[in-house]
Amino acid sequence: MKKIRDFINNADIRRFRFYLQLFFFIIFIYGGYLSIDLGREIPVFSCGYDRENGGMCYFLPLQHQLARPLDVLFSAASISVLIGLITFIIWFIVFNKAWCGYACPLGTMQDWLTGLRKRFGIRYSTYTQPQFDKLKKIKYLMLALVILAPIAVGMGLLGGEWRTAFCEICPGRMITPLFVGDTSQWNIDFSSKSSMVLTALGMTITGLFIVGSFFKKRFFCFFCPMSAMHYIFSDAALLKLKKDGDKCTKCGDCYNVCDMQIKDIADDIESTNILRDDCTLCMKCVAACPENDALHVDILNMKVFTSTKDGFAKRMQVNKWETKND
């Protein structure tokens, strides 16, 4: 048992993550070709506009469900909304926000763009802490759009074009279908003013997604409403990111590798549960920590991956060339 534990704790987390991301990317983008259908309540941006996806992002069906007239929404039809939410939570509850770090196609694409930036030898940009504190709130405004816009449609306050308002501006609608050769989403809909505004905004945000992800790690994740929704249910999830503050020396190595620039991971020595709303549970912080058991990932309070001095020393030799141009 100790050999298995040592093997896991000393493993190259980056390589493991790369192959797992590739696996999920194939499942969610090309799953239809393989007759895979994981349902319509998946907690990642597996876009419903990609007709060959292996499972659909929960936000598309959720918006359609919420756009019903209120008398219908608060009738027996609300059962479908509740079932959808419960299914989403069940999918989410095991892996917590690791869905962001390991399974989300949009997250994987951003990591690939980061890899491309490294190959060009371009250093990434960072946010100041005040910028970070302001930008992290945008994801909750996006989540409000996901929920409130379709409800306003059902109430007759907005036109039908707003039924799936978030999907119209989400970069996943335009980017993921490209991987199956579908370019039909790359246009501006002039059928109404609202449609024109939403689709034009969608193309703008997609451009920002591509450019921003090249220069900033996980650029879109700061604004992602799926990440916000994850955090709402994260306390119920089985997988946890834990910290033993007594063993932390505040060396800052965890913060230096954090794609999301979460300062608490290094500075907070009081909290046991160190997972924050921007965290993608990529576990790079655990791999970068040089202190035994200072950071660890638990499932049902059992450590599945923990920081060790031996693991840190081994990974430093493997990854030092990767961080040279980071």
N, C-alpha and C positions, 0 to 999 in steps of 0.2 A: 504493500500500500504506500509506503514511504517513497519507493522508487517511482511510482505513478505520480505522486504528489510533486516530487522533485522535478520530474520530466515536464509537468504542466507549468510549474512556477518558473522553470528555466527556459521555457519555449520562446521562440521568436514570434511574438504576438503580431508583428506587422505582416509576416508571411502568412500566418494562420488567417488573419483578417482579410488579406488580399484574396485568398482562394474562397473564403466563405462569402465575401462580397460578390465575387464572380459567379458563384453558385446561385445566389439569390437573384442576381441580375438576370441570369438566363431564365430562371423560374418565372420571374415577374414580367419580363419583356417578351419572352418566347414560349412561355408555358402553354399557350393555346395550341401551338404546333405539336406539343407533346401530350395534348389532351389533359392538361393539368388545370384544374379550376378550384382554387382555394376559397372562392366565395367573394362577396361584395363588401366585406367589413374588415379589410386588411389594414393594419395600422402603419402603412407606409404609402408613399406616393407611387403606387402602381396604377397608372392612369387608365381610366375607363375608355378614353379615346383611342388607346392602343387596343385594337380588336383582337390581338393575339396574346393579351396578358394572361398570366396564370392566376390572377387574383386582383380584385379591383380595390382601389383606394376607397375608404369608407366615406369620404366627404361627398363624392358624387351622388350615391344613393341617399345619403342623409339629407342633402339639400333638396332633392326631389320629394322626399317624404315630408319635410318641413314646409314645403310650398303649398300644401293643401289648404283649402279654406278652413278657418278655425273650427267651424262646427264639425268638419270631417276629421281634422287633426286631433281634436279632443273627444273623439268617439272611439268605437272599437278599432278604428284604423291606427290609433296610437300604439296598439300592441305591436305593430310592425316596427315602429320607431324604437320601442323598448327592446324588442328582440334583436334589432340591429345593433343597438348600443351594448347589450349584454354580450353579443357575439364578438364585437370589437374588443371589449374588456377581456374576454377569455383569451383571444389571440394575444393581447398585449401583456397580460398579467404574468406570464412566465418569463419573458425576456426583457420586460421593462423598456427603457429607452435604448437598449442595444438594438432594437429595430432600426433606430436612426443610424447607429454606427456601423451596422453589419448588413442590413437587409434593404434599406431604402435605395431604389435606383437613382434618385436625384442626389442622394448623399454620395453614392459610389461615383457618379459622374464628377462631382466636385473634387473627390479625392484623385480621380484621374487627371483632372485639370491641374491640381496641385503637383502631381508627378510630372506633367508636361512643363510646368513652370520651373521645376527643379532642373530638368534637362537643359533648359535654356540658361540656367544659372542666374535666374532673377530672384532676388530676395522678396519674401512676402511682406505685405503691409500689415500693420496692426492698428487697433483702435486704442485711443486713450480711455482711461477708466470712465470719465464722464460720458464719452461717446458710447461706450459699451452699455452703461446703465440706461441710457436713453433708447438705444437701438433695440435692446432686449425686450422692451415693452411692445414693440410693433407686432410681435407674433400674437399677442392677445387681442389686438385690434383686428388682425386678420381672422382670428378665430371668431370674433364677434361678427365679422362679415359672413363667414360660413353659416352661422346660425341665424342671424337677424335678417339678412337680405331675403332668404326664401320665406321666412315668416311674414315679412312685409309684403311679399308677393301674394301670399295666401290671404292677407288682410285687405288686399286691393290697394295698398299704398304705393307699390312699385309694379312696373310692367313685367310681363313674363320673361323678358330678356334677363332679368336679375335673378331668375330662379336658381341658376348655377353660377352666380357672379364670381365666386372665388375660382372656380374651374376655368372661367374665361380669362383670368389674369394669371393663373398658375403656369409657370414655365414647363411643368410636366406635360400639359396638354399639347404643347408644341414640340417638345424635344423627344419624349419617349416614342411617339409614333414614327419618328424618323428612323429608328433602329429596325423597323419592319418595312421601310420604304414608303411610308405614308406621309406625304407633304401637304395633305388637304387642310391642315390646321393653320398653315402659314398664309393667312389672308386676313384682311379687315372686312368685317361684315357691315355693309352699308344699308342694311334693311331698316334700321332705325337708328336714332341718335345714340340711344343707350348701348345698342349692340356695337356701333362704331367706336364709342368711347372704351367699352370693355375690351374689345378685341385689339384695339390699338394699344391700350395699356398693357394687354397681355404680351404683345410683341416687344414693347419697351422693357417690361420686366424680364422677359426671356433674354434680351440683349444684355441687361444688367447682370443677370444670373451668370451668363457665360464669361463676361469680362470680369465681374466681381470675383467669381470663383477662381479665376486665374491668378488674381493678385492677393486675395485673402482666403485663408483656409475656411472651408465650410461657410462661405459667404451667405448663402440663402438660408442656412439653418438658423441664423439669428432672427429671421423673420417668419419662420415656418409655423403655421397654426397647428400642424400635426404634432410638433414638439410641445406646443403649449397644452394641447389636449392630453398628450402623454403625461405631462407633469401633474395634471389634475388627478390622474389615477395612479401615479407612481407609488404612493404609499401602500397601495394594495398589491403591488407586484411582488413576485417571489425573489427576483434577482435584485440585489442591493449593492451599492458602492459604499463601503464603510471605511472609517478612518479611526486609528488609535492615536489621539493627539499626544499622549505621553511618549510615544516613540518617534514623533515627528520632530525633525531638527530645523524645519522651515528653510531647507536648502533651496527650494524653488524649482527643483528639477521637474516636478509634476506640472507646475504652471508653464514651464518652458516648452513642454511637449503638447500642452492642451490646445487643440485646434480651436476651441471656443473661448480661450482666454479667461477661464474661470479662476479668479484670484482666491476664492474661498478654498479651493483644493489645497493651496499652500498655506494660506494665512489662518484659516479657521482650525484651531486645535481643541475646540470645545465640542463641536458637533460630531456625533458618531455616524449618523447618516449624512454623507457629504455630497450626495447627488443633488444637483441644482437643475433649474428648468432649462438651461441651455446645454446641459450635458448630453452627449450622444452615447455614453457608456462604451466608448471605444476601447477602454482599459489601457490606453497608452500611459496614463499617469501611474497606474500600478506597475507597469513594466519599467518605468523610468525611476521609480522610487528605490533608493539605495538602503533603506532600513527594513529590517525583518518585520513583517506584519503591520507596518505603519498604514498601508493601504491594502485593502483586499475586497474582492468581489465575492459575495455570499449568496447562496440560495438556501432558503429555509434555515438561515443562521449557520450553514456549513460552508466553509471557505472552499471556493472552487478555483480561485486564482489569487495569489497573494504576493506582495513585494518581498523579495529576499535579496540579501547582499550578493549571494552567488549568482542569482538570476540577473541582477543588475550588471554585475561584472561581465557575464557572458554576453548579454545583449549589447553592452557598450562596444565590445569588439566587433560584433556583427553589424551594428548600425552606425558606427562612427562615420563611415563614408557617406551614409544617407543624409546625415545632419549637416554635413560640411556646407552644402549650398541651400540649406533650409531657410 
